[in-house]
Structures are given as C-alpha cells and as structure tokens.
C-alpha cells in the first residue's frame, strides 16, 4: 500500500506542478478518459477473486462492482500514474481569463 500511496502523491504533485506551469485553475478529467480508465479497471477486476465465485465483501458496492481495489501490481499502478496526460483533461483557466 505504501507504494500505491507514494504513487498517488507523486501524481498529485505532478497535477499541481502542471497547474502552475499552465497557469490553470484546474484540470478536469475528460469523460471519455474517465470511462476508458474505469472500463479498463473493471475488465481486469472481473477475473479476480474479489469479483468471482460469489465473493461478498465490503469492497463491492450496491451494484456488485468493486470501485476501490487496483487489479494489478503496484509497479503497474506506478507506471499508469507516473505523469499527468493532458490529453485526458480539459484545462480550466482561472476566473477572468
């Protein structure tokens, strides 16, 4: 978990640094990019112990989906979140710009 948390913090730092570099107020995740990310995770999660064989746990939401766990290695998570990909975001300018 520590490796995942460090990766998340690195991603946040890259986000904030990118905001500063662009002079932007925010980066808003594009719906198509968010859908690709979620669909990919759900597809990979489908064959795990957390989603097969009738596993019932607090990880599953009311729809029977598991939106909380990463279905791969911590190294793969680190690679997937290494840098902000601006093609996956809409740049939100600061107010008045």
N, C-alpha and C positions, 0 to 999 in steps of 0.2 A: 504494500500500500504506500509506503514512503516514496517509492519510485514514481508511482502514479501521481501522488500529491505534488512532488517536485516538478513533474511534467506539466501539471495543471498550472502551477505557479509560474513556470517559465513561459507558458502560453499567455497568461495574463500580463506578464511583464512585456512580452512582445506586442500584445494588444495595446498597452498603454504607450509604449515607445512608438508604435505605428501611429497612434492618435497624435502624439506630439509632433512627429515628423511631418504628417499631413496637415496639421493644424485643424483637425476634425474634432467635432463634439462627440461622435460615436461611430462605431461600425455596427451596422445592423445586418444580422445573418440573412442572406437571401433565402426565400422559402424553398427554392429548388435545391440549394446546397444543404439546407437542413434536412430536407426529405431524403436526399441521397445518403447523408450520414446516418440518419435513423433507420432507413431501409437496410443499409449495409450491416449495421449492428444487429438488427432483428433477424436478418437472414443468417448471420453467423451464430447468433444466440440460439436459433431454433434447434440445433443439433446437440446442445449442451445438456448436462444433467439438470440444469436449472429450468429447462423448458420441455423436457421429455419425461416419459414414464410416470406421468401423474404427480410430479413433484409439486407439493403445495408449500409455499413459503411466503414470508413477508416481502420477498423481493418482487412477487407478482402483484400487479395492480388489479383492479376490478375487471378489466378486460382480459386478464390472464397473460398480460405482457410483462416483460421484465425490462423496465427502462433504466435500471440502476447499475447493472454489472457490465463490465467490459469483457467481451468474449474472446480475448486473446492474451498474449503475453504483455508484460509491462514494457518490454522493448518495442513491441509493435505499437503500443499506445504512445510511447515517446516519439517514434517516427511519425505517427499520424498527427501529432500535435506539436511538432517541432517549431513551426513557423505559421504566422497568420498568412492565409492565402487570400489576397484582396479580391480575387475573382469570386470568392464565396460571400462577400459582404457588399453592402451598399454604404458608401461613405456619407455620413450625416455631417453637413457643415455646421459650424457654430451659429447661434442665433444672429441674425443681421447680416449674414453673408450669402 
